[in-house]
Amino acid sequence: MTQHCVRCAAPATIVMSFLYGERTIWLEDLTKPVIPGAGYAMCEDHAGRLTPPVGWTLVDRRRPVRPLFASLEVA
């Protein structure tokens, strides 16, 4: 099953997760299906434009070079 961006329904390649108590947001490559409540699937465009709220930290764990094709588990 293809994961879709929560903002625009485009194919997702990034997972955004956060920990409210620590005021931290993480961006990671989508390597497996997103578990509801554990993160949000996002397309490359929306993940690239994400800005954290004032006082929050954004931790970008994405690989610098994205794979050309998604894994079969995600696609």
mmCIF file of the C-alpha atoms, coordinates in Angstrom:
data_MODEL
# 
_entry.id   MODEL 
# 
loop_
_atom_site.group_PDB 
_atom_site.id 
_atom_site.type_symbol 
_atom_site.label_atom_id 
_atom_site.label_alt_id 
_atom_site.label_comp_id 
_atom_site.label_asym_id 
_atom_site.label_entity_id 
_atom_site.label_seq_id 
_atom_site.pdbx_PDB_ins_code 
_atom_site.Cartn_x 
_atom_site.Cartn_y 
_atom_site.Cartn_z 
_atom_site.occupancy 
_atom_site.B_iso_or_equiv 
_atom_site.pdbx_formal_charge 
_atom_site.auth_seq_id 
_atom_site.auth_comp_id 
_atom_site.auth_asym_id 
_atom_site.auth_atom_id 
_atom_site.pdbx_PDB_model_num 
ATOM 1  C CA . MET A 1 1  ? 0.000  0.000  0.000  1.00 0.00 ? 1  MET A CA 1 
ATOM 2  C CA . THR A 1 2  ? 1.399  3.389  -1.006 1.00 0.00 ? 2  THR A CA 1 
ATOM 3  C CA . GLN A 1 3  ? 1.769  5.976  1.740  1.00 0.00 ? 3  GLN A CA 1 
ATOM 4  C CA . HIS A 1 4  ? 0.413  9.421  0.868  1.00 0.00 ? 4  HIS A CA 1 
ATOM 5  C CA . CYS A 1 5  ? 1.291  12.875 2.184  1.00 0.00 ? 5  CYS A CA 1 
ATOM 6  C CA . VAL A 1 6  ? -1.055 14.054 4.933  1.00 0.00 ? 6  VAL A CA 1 
ATOM 7  C CA . ARG A 1 7  ? -1.054 17.534 3.365  1.00 0.00 ? 7  ARG A CA 1 
ATOM 8  C CA . CYS A 1 8  ? -1.615 16.901 -0.346 1.00 0.00 ? 8  CYS A CA 1 
ATOM 9  C CA . ALA A 1 9  ? -2.063 13.149 -0.966 1.00 0.00 ? 9  ALA A CA 1 
ATOM 10 C CA . ALA A 1 10 ? 1.098  12.971 -3.128 1.00 0.00 ? 10 ALA A CA 1 
ATOM 11 C CA . PRO A 1 11 ? 3.308  9.876  -2.638 1.00 0.00 ? 11 PRO A CA 1 
ATOM 12 C CA . ALA A 1 12 ? 5.103  10.194 0.701  1.00 0.00 ? 12 ALA A CA 1 
ATOM 13 C CA . THR A 1 13 ? 8.847  9.740  1.143  1.00 0.00 ? 13 THR A CA 1 
ATOM 14 C CA . ILE A 1 14 ? 9.367  11.333 4.580  1.00 0.00 ? 14 ILE A CA 1 
ATOM 15 C CA . VAL A 1 15 ? 8.031  10.655 8.082  1.00 0.00 ? 15 VAL A CA 1 
ATOM 16 C CA . MET A 1 16 ? 7.548  13.591 10.450 1.00 0.00 ? 16 MET A CA 1 
ATOM 17 C CA . SER A 1 17 ? 7.296  12.776 14.139 1.00 0.00 ? 17 SER A CA 1 
ATOM 18 C CA . PHE A 1 18 ? 7.506  14.911 17.240 1.00 0.00 ? 18 PHE A CA 1 
ATOM 19 C CA . LEU A 1 19 ? 7.768  14.790 20.998 1.00 0.00 ? 19 LEU A CA 1 
ATOM 20 C CA . TYR A 1 20 ? 5.682  17.588 22.472 1.00 0.00 ? 20 TYR A CA 1 
ATOM 21 C CA . GLY A 1 21 ? 7.344  17.535 25.905 1.00 0.00 ? 21 GLY A CA 1 
ATOM 22 C CA . GLU A 1 22 ? 10.814 17.983 24.396 1.00 0.00 ? 22 GLU A CA 1 
ATOM 23 C CA . ARG A 1 23 ? 9.665  20.438 21.710 1.00 0.00 ? 23 ARG A CA 1 
ATOM 24 C CA . THR A 1 24 ? 11.462 18.418 19.050 1.00 0.00 ? 24 THR A CA 1 
ATOM 25 C CA . ILE A 1 25 ? 10.412 17.459 15.518 1.00 0.00 ? 25 ILE A CA 1 
ATOM 26 C CA . TRP A 1 26 ? 12.159 14.730 13.492 1.00 0.00 ? 26 TRP A CA 1 
ATOM 27 C CA . LEU A 1 27 ? 12.194 14.212 9.737  1.00 0.00 ? 27 LEU A CA 1 
ATOM 28 C CA . GLU A 1 28 ? 13.257 10.740 8.611  1.00 0.00 ? 28 GLU A CA 1 
ATOM 29 C CA . ASP A 1 29 ? 13.200 8.772  5.373  1.00 0.00 ? 29 ASP A CA 1 
ATOM 30 C CA . LEU A 1 30 ? 10.106 6.636  4.936  1.00 0.00 ? 30 LEU A CA 1 
ATOM 31 C CA . THR A 1 31 ? 11.411 3.060  5.060  1.00 0.00 ? 31 THR A CA 1 
ATOM 32 C CA . LYS A 1 32 ? 8.356  1.219  6.382  1.00 0.00 ? 32 LYS A CA 1 
ATOM 33 C CA . PRO A 1 33 ? 4.636  1.944  6.662  1.00 0.00 ? 33 PRO A CA 1 
ATOM 34 C CA . VAL A 1 34 ? 3.774  4.689  9.137  1.00 0.00 ? 34 VAL A CA 1 
ATOM 35 C CA . ILE A 1 35 ? 1.967  3.451  12.243 1.00 0.00 ? 35 ILE A CA 1 
ATOM 36 C CA . PRO A 1 36 ? -1.017 5.716  12.997 1.00 0.00 ? 36 PRO A CA 1 
ATOM 37 C CA . GLY A 1 37 ? -0.152 7.980  15.919 1.00 0.00 ? 37 GLY A CA 1 
ATOM 38 C CA . ALA A 1 38 ? 3.595  7.361  15.589 1.00 0.00 ? 38 ALA A CA 1 
ATOM 39 C CA . GLY A 1 39 ? 4.269  9.852  12.792 1.00 0.00 ? 39 GLY A CA 1 
ATOM 40 C CA . TYR A 1 40 ? 2.937  11.574 9.719  1.00 0.00 ? 40 TYR A CA 1 
ATOM 41 C CA . ALA A 1 41 ? 3.789  10.668 6.136  1.00 0.00 ? 41 ALA A CA 1 
ATOM 42 C CA . MET A 1 42 ? 4.833  13.659 4.033  1.00 0.00 ? 42 MET A CA 1 
ATOM 43 C CA . CYS A 1 43 ? 5.906  14.311 0.460  1.00 0.00 ? 43 CYS A CA 1 
ATOM 44 C CA . GLU A 1 44 ? 9.357  15.737 -0.261 1.00 0.00 ? 44 GLU A CA 1 
ATOM 45 C CA . ASP A 1 45 ? 7.918  19.183 -1.016 1.00 0.00 ? 45 ASP A CA 1 
ATOM 46 C CA . HIS A 1 46 ? 5.989  19.593 2.242  1.00 0.00 ? 46 HIS A CA 1 
ATOM 47 C CA . ALA A 1 47 ? 8.784  18.107 4.369  1.00 0.00 ? 47 ALA A CA 1 
ATOM 48 C CA . GLY A 1 48 ? 11.251 20.536 2.782  1.00 0.00 ? 48 GLY A CA 1 
ATOM 49 C CA . ARG A 1 49 ? 9.068  23.526 3.646  1.00 0.00 ? 49 ARG A CA 1 
ATOM 50 C CA . LEU A 1 50 ? 8.364  22.460 7.232  1.00 0.00 ? 50 LEU A CA 1 
ATOM 51 C CA . THR A 1 51 ? 9.349  25.037 9.835  1.00 0.00 ? 51 THR A CA 1 
ATOM 52 C CA . PRO A 1 52 ? 9.118  24.241 13.544 1.00 0.00 ? 52 PRO A CA 1 
ATOM 53 C CA . PRO A 1 53 ? 7.185  26.453 15.952 1.00 0.00 ? 53 PRO A CA 1 
ATOM 54 C CA . VAL A 1 54 ? 9.157  29.114 17.838 1.00 0.00 ? 54 VAL A CA 1 
ATOM 55 C CA . GLY A 1 55 ? 11.217 27.448 20.562 1.00 0.00 ? 55 GLY A CA 1 
ATOM 56 C CA . TRP A 1 56 ? 11.126 24.005 18.913 1.00 0.00 ? 56 TRP A CA 1 
ATOM 57 C CA . THR A 1 57 ? 14.050 22.101 17.387 1.00 0.00 ? 57 THR A CA 1 
ATOM 58 C CA . LEU A 1 58 ? 13.937 20.420 13.969 1.00 0.00 ? 58 LEU A CA 1 
ATOM 59 C CA . VAL A 1 59 ? 16.175 17.339 13.657 1.00 0.00 ? 59 VAL A CA 1 
ATOM 60 C CA . ASP A 1 60 ? 16.617 16.296 10.026 1.00 0.00 ? 60 ASP A CA 1 
ATOM 61 C CA . ARG A 1 61 ? 17.649 12.620 9.859  1.00 0.00 ? 61 ARG A CA 1 
ATOM 62 C CA . ARG A 1 62 ? 17.006 12.217 6.136  1.00 0.00 ? 62 ARG A CA 1 
ATOM 63 C CA . ARG A 1 63 ? 19.764 10.801 3.963  1.00 0.00 ? 63 ARG A CA 1 
ATOM 64 C CA . PRO A 1 64 ? 21.445 13.499 1.853  1.00 0.00 ? 64 PRO A CA 1 
ATOM 65 C CA . VAL A 1 65 ? 20.821 11.455 -1.307 1.00 0.00 ? 65 VAL A CA 1 
ATOM 66 C CA . ARG A 1 66 ? 17.349 9.958  -1.691 1.00 0.00 ? 66 ARG A CA 1 
ATOM 67 C CA . PRO A 1 67 ? 16.914 6.545  -3.315 1.00 0.00 ? 67 PRO A CA 1 
ATOM 68 C CA . LEU A 1 68 ? 15.432 6.604  -6.807 1.00 0.00 ? 68 LEU A CA 1 
ATOM 69 C CA . PHE A 1 69 ? 12.817 3.972  -5.940 1.00 0.00 ? 69 PHE A CA 1 
ATOM 70 C CA . ALA A 1 70 ? 10.848 3.262  -2.757 1.00 0.00 ? 70 ALA A CA 1 
ATOM 71 C CA . SER A 1 71 ? 11.180 -0.118 -1.090 1.00 0.00 ? 71 SER A CA 1 
ATOM 72 C CA . LEU A 1 72 ? 8.497  -2.695 -1.850 1.00 0.00 ? 72 LEU A CA 1 
ATOM 73 C CA . GLU A 1 73 ? 7.312  -2.510 1.762  1.00 0.00 ? 73 GLU A CA 1 
ATOM 74 C CA . VAL A 1 74 ? 6.412  1.190  1.350  1.00 0.00 ? 74 VAL A CA 1 
ATOM 75 C CA . ALA A 1 75 ? 5.319  1.163  -2.292 1.00 0.00 ? 75 ALA A CA 1 
# 
